[in-house]
Amino acid sequence: MKWIVLLRICVRTLLKNKLRSLLTSLGMTIGVASIIAMLAIGRGAKSQVEEEIASLGDNVITVASGNISRGGIAAGFGSAPTLTIDDAQAIKGEVGEIAGTSPEIRKSEQVAAGNQNWSTTIIGVSAEYFSIRNWSFTTGGTFDDRDTRGSAKVAIIAQTVAIQLFSDPETAVGHQIRIGIVPFSIIGLLAPKGFSAIGQDQDDVVYIPYTTEINRIAGSRSLRTILVQANSRSEMATAQEEITSLLRQRHHTHDDHDDDFSVRTQEDVEKLANSTTEVLTLLLLAISSVSLVVGGIGIMNIMLVSVTERTREIGIRMALGAKSRDILMQFLLEAVTLSSIGGVFGISVGAFVGWSMSFAAKWPIATSWTADLLAFLYSAAVGIFFGFYPARQAARLDPIEALRYE
């Protein structure tokens, strides 16, 4: 019964000063809205990264060549020609936990069809590449091992290239394109993949057999990467160890020397990407939390003013039998109510801000009821923390001195 009475007093007191109560809660609204919006954006970025990694295929291990260092500046893995076709064939023949492999040889070239031309990336791969990456076809299909052995002049184009070269991309299969001066027959049109997390258009590419790339386009047997697909997720670590051991042996790498290649599983890439997005999300949350602290200070300030204004009321209540803990709970309840109201409005405003940013910037967001609940509890906790001191000051007033207060 006492709690019901205290709640009625709390509501009646707050309604007496509607504008002041609203402005006090506004600080908490802004703080909670910032946290909700930042969490939604951070979770959206994480989900986008996970989708990007999943688009690489299932159980994929990426073997990248070494790096070039000039003038103390390292260009990163993939910049030095330390992997060869023989390395890819050795992995395929000697590592037991894998379902498929594909070399990757890249070169930028001008492609043309009729009177249209486009500059794009030509990638030489094996017939297993598209099953490794789970990349489906809109029309047509992939080449086979016979095309690879014969260095066939066949090409598979992605959506962006098809749009740039043909008025009707769906009819591209069966037509010819020129890569440089070499004519190729289009045998497949890939389904769209869209942009990667770093803004790269995954559909702006042409695939040909890697032997054709070596003999007719690139003229080199060195590789930038080798894609390997493990039999299952549980066998990825074992396959990674075997690939590393095999390549160290083939490259005559001594125990005290670093590898001239890198072997990363899909899990490694996912952990690295997630750790980056988590750090950014925590940074955004830390910045947003400052506004919550400011809102809490605003509540403390208003509650101290309220204690001063209601000193005589407090004295009368104590004279009529109210105990110090009743006064403490009354003012603490008012502080928590103000912060909780701000929290509820903040959740709604934060969801709207997140949705608006997603709509305007085409950035994905991901909301969660657990995040909303935690934000609400956090706002209530801020109310308790910043409301306790004013409530304690009210509870410690001397009844006689309070009655004399004008």
Sequence and secondary structure as in RCSB ss.txt:
>XXXX:A:sequence
MKWIVLLRICVRTLLKNKLRSLLTSLGMTIGVASIIAMLAIGRGAKSQVEEEIASLGDNVITVASGNISRGGIAA
GFGSAPTLTIDDAQAIKGEVGEIAGTSPEIRKSEQVAAGNQNWSTTIIGVSAEYFSIRNWSFTTGGTFDDRDTRG
SAKVAIIAQTVAIQLFSDPETAVGHQIRIGIVPFSIIGLLAPKGFSAIGQDQDDVVYIPYTTEINRIAGSRSLRT
ILVQANSRSEMATAQEEITSLLRQRHHTHDDHDDDFSVRTQEDVEKLANSTTEVLTLLLLAISSVSLVVGGIGIM
NIMLVSVTERTREIGIRMALGAKSRDILMQFLLEAVTLSSIGGVFGISVGAFVGWSMSFAAKWPIATSWTADLLA
FLYSAAVGIFFGFYPARQAARLDPIEALRYE
>XXXX:A:secstr
 HHHHHHHHHHHHHHHTHHHHHHHHHHHHHHHHHHHHHHHHHHHHHHHHHHHHHTT SSEEEEEE   EETTEE 
 TTSS  EEHHHHHHHHHH TTEEEEEEEEEEEEEEEETTEEEEEEEEEE TTHHHHTT  EEEE    HHHHHT
T  EEEE HHHHHHH SSGGG TT EEEETTEEEEEEEEE    B TTS BTTSEEEEEHHHIIIIII   EESE
EEEEESSGGGHHHHHHHHHHHHHHHTT  TTS  SEEEEEHHHHHHHHHHHHHHHHHHHHHHHHHHHHHHHHHHH
HHHHHHHHHTHHHHHHHHHTT  HHHHHHHHHHHHHHHHHHHHHHHHHHHHHHHHHHHHHHT      HHHHHHH
HHHHHHHHHHHHHHHHHHHHT  HHHHHH  
